[in-house]
């Protein structure tokens, strides 16, 4: 059973009885998240840090979230402002010996700390908006990282399809030479010609994915018209492993979603306190002066005190609604924690399996598949194996290469999601990040990874 660590900000927020005044904090510094209109970069970006820097300067989602903080701060300021006095004057009789003139000033006196409670509730809205800005920042970074590595994989997939096309073309040329020598039938040549054509159309389609990936990456940085060429990244670099339970707890502790939900719980509690004191009447005080033009003139001072009597409406419905709002906010906080834990488990599942799959492909499967094709081509040219053996070897290599690059894509996209859950400012993750450790050379049960099978000696 998981024991979730208490959200630090929630421990401070969930105290509506605290009488201390909380003032709006300074704006969050997010690498110039709020900037003037976007511009096309003068240099074509190529690395992930370059794309991230452009996105943080130009993406409209960050400007919107920053403006939302300022909006919430304005609401917090407005909530504490005292009601303005009301001045009035007039005359029931303008002329004549009995004419009268008067002037009054009316002021509503707010009681029971209603303004303070209203501002405290509004200030929790400011905190929630600040956490939502953090969430928006990592939403933007996650989109950039995901599209960057998707494009990097697409580039690699294009290289693989080019390699497979070269292999298929070489096999086709060998079959043509054997057919000219009378050692191969035309049907065998046609089979290998079909394989070459299939490899060529896969190669041409791969370039479409690369071009589409570049446009997606440009849109994710907030500049859909930006020119993007080859991206530069290490698709094969080792990544750390993560201990699932420790990672789940770290995600719940560091992610801004539970903190924003905790701020909403505190806001609901302050709003409930405000609803409870609403029936306590405010006092309306009126003072004035009246002069009657007569012989002799008559001067009068007027004072009036008005108080609403909460006889029927004691704000019962709003109090009930506010208390239910607390329960809803607490349930939402718990639901967010559980959702993050579930998402973390699903992500680590994909991350670990793709990590292991890429390692096995790199160390054992791919070298044997590539050697098999080379050896089979040599034996086929010598007439020692049939074209069916060559087709099967090429099919295995095609499937192996594609499964390997797909495992790389799954590995990096899962790593991007882990960084998103932990809200890591830098990418890729390292063993020093919460829950991370160096991937060992053994499986989960402590058994060493199998040694590669001895290579077949070349003939």
LINFEN-V315646 format. One record per residue. N is the residue number from 1. RES is the residue in one letter. SS is DSSP state (alpha for helix, beta for strand, coil for the rest). PHI is phi in whole degrees, -180 to 180 (999 if undefined). OMEGA is omega in whole degrees, 0 to 359 (999 if undefined). Layout:
# LINFEN-V315646
N_RES_SS_PHI_OMEGA, N_RES_SS_PHI_OMEGA
This chain:
# LINFEN-V315646
1_X_coil_999_181, 2_X_coil_-86_174, 3_X_coil_-110_186, 4_X_coil_-76_175, 5_X_coil_-69_180, 6_X_coil_-67_176, 7_X_coil_-73_187, 8_X_alpha_-58_182, 9_X_alpha_-67_180, 10_X_alpha_-66_179, 11_X_alpha_-63_179, 12_X_alpha_-84_185, 13_X_alpha_-75_188, 14_X_coil_-84_179, 15_X_coil_-138_183, 16_X_coil_-69_180, 17_X_coil_-83_180, 18_X_coil_-65_185, 19_X_coil_-90_181, 20_X_coil_-68_181, 21_X_coil_-88_179, 22_X_coil_-104_182, 23_X_coil_-102_180, 24_X_coil_-58_181, 25_X_coil_-81_179, 26_X_coil_-69_180, 27_X_coil_-60_178, 28_X_coil_-70_177, 29_X_coil_-96_184, 30_X_coil_-127_176, 31_X_coil_54_178, 32_X_coil_58_180, 33_X_coil_-67_179, 34_X_coil_-101_186, 35_X_coil_-134_177, 36_X_coil_-65_183, 37_X_coil_-52_185, 38_X_coil_-74_178, 39_X_coil_-140_178, 40_X_coil_-69_181, 41_X_coil_-63_181, 42_X_coil_-71_179, 43_X_coil_-113_180, 44_X_coil_-73_180, 45_X_coil_-71_181, 46_X_coil_-136_184, 47_X_coil_-102_181, 48_X_alpha_-62_178, 49_X_alpha_-58_178, 50_X_alpha_-66_179, 51_X_alpha_-65_179, 52_X_alpha_-64_180, 53_X_alpha_-62_178, 54_X_alpha_-64_182, 55_X_alpha_-63_181, 56_X_alpha_-69_178, 57_X_alpha_-91_192, 58_X_alpha_-124_187, 59_X_coil_-74_182, 60_X_alpha_-68_180, 61_X_alpha_-64_180, 62_X_alpha_-73_177, 63_X_alpha_-66_178, 64_X_alpha_-65_180, 65_X_alpha_-67_177, 66_X_alpha_-66_177, 67_X_alpha_-65_178, 68_X_alpha_-65_176, 69_X_alpha_-65_179, 70_X_alpha_-64_177, 71_X_alpha_-63_179, 72_X_alpha_-65_177, 73_X_alpha_-65_177, 74_X_alpha_-62_177, 75_X_alpha_-65_178, 76_X_alpha_-67_177, 77_X_alpha_-64_182, 78_X_alpha_-64_184, 79_X_alpha_-65_183, 80_X_alpha_-97_183, 81_X_coil_-71_182, 82_X_coil_-79_178, 83_X_coil_-61_178, 84_X_coil_-75_174, 85_X_coil_-71_180, 86_X_beta_-116_177, 87_X_beta_-107_179, 88_X_beta_-145_178, 89_X_beta_-159_181, 90_X_beta_175_181, 91_X_beta_-150_174, 92_X_beta_-73_179, 93_X_beta_-144_189, 94_X_coil_-78_186, 95_X_coil_-130_180, 96_X_coil_104_181, 97_X_coil_-69_180, 98_X_coil_-107_181, 99_X_coil_-67_183, 100_X_beta_-133_177, 101_X_beta_-136_182, 102_X_beta_-146_173, 103_X_beta_-144_183, 104_X_beta_-131_172, 105_X_beta_-130_181, 106_X_beta_-121_179, 107_X_beta_-136_175, 108_X_beta_-89_179, 109_X_beta_-100_183, 110_X_coil_-82_185, 111_X_coil_-111_171, 112_X_coil_61_177, 113_X_coil_64_183, 114_X_alpha_-62_182, 115_X_alpha_-66_179, 116_X_alpha_-63_180, 117_X_alpha_-66_178, 118_X_alpha_-64_180, 119_X_alpha_-70_178, 120_X_alpha_-61_177, 121_X_alpha_-64_180, 122_X_alpha_-68_180, 123_X_alpha_-66_174, 124_X_alpha_-68_172, 125_X_alpha_-65_175, 126_X_alpha_-65_178, 127_X_alpha_-59_179, 128_X_alpha_-62_179, 129_X_alpha_-65_178, 130_X_alpha_-66_177, 131_X_alpha_-66_178, 132_X_alpha_-69_173, 133_X_alpha_-65_176, 134_X_alpha_-61_179, 135_X_alpha_-63_179, 136_X_alpha_-63_180, 137_X_alpha_-61_182, 138_X_alpha_-78_171, 139_X_alpha_-63_179, 140_X_alpha_-66_180, 141_X_alpha_-62_180, 142_X_alpha_-64_177, 143_X_alpha_-62_179, 144_X_alpha_-66_182, 145_X_alpha_-63_181, 146_X_alpha_-63_180, 147_X_alpha_-69_178, 148_X_alpha_-63_183, 149_X_alpha_-75_172, 150_X_alpha_-64_176, 151_X_alpha_-68_179, 152_X_alpha_-62_177, 153_X_alpha_-67_179, 154_X_alpha_-62_176, 155_X_alpha_-63_179, 156_X_alpha_-66_179, 157_X_alpha_-64_176, 158_X_alpha_-63_178, 159_X_alpha_-64_181, 160_X_alpha_-67_179, 161_X_alpha_-64_175, 162_X_alpha_-66_177, 163_X_alpha_-63_180, 164_X_alpha_-67_176, 165_X_alpha_-65_178, 166_X_alpha_-63_179, 167_X_alpha_-66_180, 168_X_alpha_-65_179, 169_X_alpha_-66_179, 170_X_alpha_-66_178, 171_X_alpha_-63_178, 172_X_alpha_-65_179, 173_X_alpha_-66_178, 174_X_alpha_-63_180, 175_X_alpha_-65_178, 176_X_alpha_-64_180, 177_X_alpha_-65_178, 178_X_alpha_-68_179, 179_X_alpha_-66_178, 180_X_alpha_-65_179, 181_X_coil_-82_179, 182_X_coil_79_182, 183_X_coil_-101_182, 184_X_coil_-144_180, 185_X_coil_-85_178, 186_X_alpha_-65_179, 187_X_alpha_-61_179, 188_X_alpha_-64_179, 189_X_alpha_-64_180, 190_X_alpha_-64_178, 191_X_alpha_-57_181, 192_X_alpha_-70_174, 193_X_alpha_-65_177, 194_X_alpha_-62_179, 195_X_alpha_-63_178, 196_X_alpha_-65_180, 197_X_alpha_-65_177, 198_X_alpha_-64_178, 199_X_alpha_-66_181, 200_X_alpha_-69_180, 201_X_alpha_-69_175, 202_X_alpha_-65_179, 203_X_alpha_-66_180, 204_X_alpha_-66_178, 205_X_alpha_-67_180, 206_X_alpha_-63_178, 207_X_alpha_-67_177, 208_X_alpha_-65_179, 209_X_alpha_-64_179, 210_X_alpha_-65_181, 211_X_alpha_-63_178, 212_X_alpha_-65_178, 213_X_alpha_-64_178, 214_X_alpha_-65_179, 215_X_alpha_-70_176, 216_X_alpha_-64_179, 217_X_alpha_-65_178, 218_X_alpha_-62_179, 219_X_alpha_-67_183, 220_X_alpha_-69_177, 221_X_coil_-91_177, 222_X_coil_88_181, 223_X_coil_-131_186, 224_X_coil_-64_179, 225_X_coil_-95_183, 226_X_coil_-67_178, 227_X_coil_-85_179, 228_X_coil_-128_179, 229_X_coil_-107_177, 230_X_coil_-66_175, 231_X_coil_-92_187, 232_X_coil_-114_179, 233_X_coil_-162_180, 234_X_coil_-98_182, 235_X_coil_-75_188, 236_X_coil_-109_181, 237_X_coil_-66_180, 238_X_coil_-71_178, 239_X_coil_-120_180, 240_X_coil_-73_171, 241_X_beta_-96_182, 242_X_beta_-134_174, 243_X_coil_-81_193, 244_X_alpha_-61_184, 245_X_alpha_-64_178, 246_X_alpha_-63_180, 247_X_alpha_-68_178, 248_X_alpha_-60_180, 249_X_alpha_-65_179, 250_X_alpha_-66_179, 251_X_alpha_-65_180, 252_X_alpha_-64_182, 253_X_alpha_-76_189, 254_X_alpha_-108_183, 255_X_coil_-71_183, 256_X_alpha_-78_180, 257_X_alpha_-63_176, 258_X_alpha_-63_180, 259_X_alpha_-69_176, 260_X_alpha_-64_178, 261_X_alpha_-67_176, 262_X_alpha_-65_176, 263_X_alpha_-64_177, 264_X_alpha_-68_175, 265_X_alpha_-61_180, 266_X_alpha_-64_178, 267_X_alpha_-61_179, 268_X_alpha_-64_179, 269_X_alpha_-70_176, 270_X_alpha_-65_178, 271_X_alpha_-65_176, 272_X_alpha_-67_176, 273_X_alpha_-59_178, 274_X_alpha_-66_179, 275_X_alpha_-68_181, 276_X_alpha_-67_183, 277_X_alpha_-89_180, 278_X_coil_-58_180, 279_X_coil_-66_178, 280_X_coil_-66_191, 281_X_coil_-72_168, 282_X_coil_-78_181, 283_X_beta_-109_176, 284_X_beta_-105_184, 285_X_beta_-110_179, 286_X_beta_-122_175, 287_X_beta_-136_183, 288_X_beta_-163_181, 289_X_beta_-137_179, 290_X_beta_-134_179, 291_X_beta_-126_177, 292_X_beta_-108_180, 293_X_coil_-78_183, 294_X_coil_-155_176, 295_X_coil_-115_355, 296_X_coil_-78_177, 297_X_coil_-61_183, 298_X_beta_-119_178, 299_X_beta_-105_181, 300_X_beta_-134_172, 301_X_beta_-108_184, 302_X_beta_-123_176, 303_X_beta_-136_180, 304_X_beta_-142_179, 305_X_beta_-122_182, 306_X_beta_-125_179, 307_X_beta_-138_175, 308_X_coil_-77_181, 309_X_coil_-96_181, 310_X_coil_-77_184, 311_X_coil_-83_183, 312_X_coil_-108_182, 313_X_coil_-99_176, 314_X_coil_-111_177, 315_X_coil_63_184, 316_X_alpha_-60_183, 317_X_alpha_-66_180, 318_X_alpha_-68_176, 319_X_alpha_-64_179, 320_X_alpha_-63_179, 321_X_alpha_-63_182, 322_X_alpha_-65_179, 323_X_alpha_-67_175, 324_X_alpha_-66_177, 325_X_alpha_-64_176, 326_X_alpha_-63_180, 327_X_alpha_-62_179, 328_X_alpha_-64_181, 329_X_alpha_-64_178, 330_X_alpha_-66_179, 331_X_alpha_-65_178, 332_X_alpha_-63_178, 333_X_alpha_-62_179, 334_X_alpha_-66_179, 335_X_alpha_-64_178, 336_X_alpha_-64_178, 337_X_alpha_-61_180, 338_X_alpha_-67_179, 339_X_alpha_-63_177, 340_X_alpha_-63_179, 341_X_alpha_-64_179, 342_X_alpha_-67_179, 343_X_alpha_-62_178, 344_X_alpha_-62_180, 345_X_alpha_-63_179, 346_X_alpha_-63_181, 347_X_alpha_-68_179, 348_X_alpha_-65_177, 349_X_alpha_-59_178, 350_X_alpha_-66_183, 351_X_alpha_-63_183, 352_X_alpha_-67_181, 353_X_alpha_-65_179, 354_X_alpha_-71_175, 355_X_alpha_-60_181, 356_X_alpha_-66_181, 357_X_alpha_-63_179, 358_X_alpha_-65_180, 359_X_alpha_-65_180, 360_X_alpha_-67_178, 361_X_alpha_-62_183, 362_X_alpha_-66_188, 363_X_alpha_-88_190, 364_X_alpha_-124_193, 365_X_alpha_-79_184, 366_X_alpha_-62_179, 367_X_alpha_-58_180, 368_X_alpha_-71_180, 369_X_alpha_-65_180, 370_X_alpha_-69_179, 371_X_alpha_-67_179, 372_X_alpha_-62_180, 373_X_alpha_-65_180, 374_X_alpha_-61_181, 375_X_alpha_-67_181, 376_X_alpha_-67_176, 377_X_alpha_-61_180, 378_X_alpha_-65_180, 379_X_alpha_-67_179, 380_X_alpha_-67_178, 381_X_alpha_-66_179, 382_X_coil_-91_178, 383_X_coil_78_183, 384_X_coil_-91_175, 385_X_coil_-132_181, 386_X_coil_-87_179, 387_X_alpha_-66_178, 388_X_alpha_-65_176, 389_X_alpha_-63_179, 390_X_alpha_-67_178, 391_X_alpha_-60_181, 392_X_alpha_-66_179, 393_X_alpha_-64_178, 394_X_alpha_-67_179, 395_X_alpha_-63_179, 396_X_alpha_-64_180, 397_X_alpha_-65_178, 398_X_alpha_-57_182, 399_X_alpha_-64_181, 400_X_alpha_-66_180, 401_X_alpha_-62_182, 402_X_alpha_-69_177, 403_X_alpha_-65_180, 404_X_alpha_-67_181, 405_X_alpha_-69_176, 406_X_alpha_-67_176, 407_X_alpha_-64_176, 408_X_alpha_-63_178, 409_X_alpha_-63_178, 410_X_alpha_-61_181, 411_X_alpha_-63_183, 412_X_alpha_-73_179, 413_X_alpha_-67_175, 414_X_alpha_-67_177, 415_X_alpha_-63_177, 416_X_alpha_-62_180, 417_X_alpha_-69_176, 418_X_alpha_-63_177, 419_X_alpha_-63_178, 420_X_alpha_-68_180, 421_X_alpha_-66_179, 422_X_alpha_-80_184, 423_X_coil_56_180, 424_X_coil_-83_180, 425_X_coil_-70_180, 426_X_coil_-118_182, 427_X_coil_-141_5, 428_X_coil_-80_180, 429_X_coil_-67_181, 430_X_coil_-124_177, 431_X_coil_-62_180, 432_X_coil_-81_177, 433_X_coil_-72_183, 434_X_coil_-54_178, 435_X_coil_80_185, 436_X_beta_-91_174, 437_X_beta_-157_182, 438_X_coil_-71_180, 439_X_coil_-67_183, 440_X_coil_-79_176, 441_X_coil_-91_179, 442_X_beta_-154_181, 443_X_coil_-84_186, 444_X_coil_-66_180, 445_X_coil_-94_176, 446_X_coil_85_180, 447_X_coil_-86_180, 448_X_beta_-66_176, 449_X_coil_-64_183, 450_X_coil_-65_177, 451_X_coil_-75_180, 452_X_coil_-65_177, 453_X_coil_-68_180, 454_X_coil_-59_182, 455_X_coil_-70_178, 456_X_coil_-74_180, 457_X_coil_-65_179, 458_X_coil_-67_180, 459_X_coil_-71_999
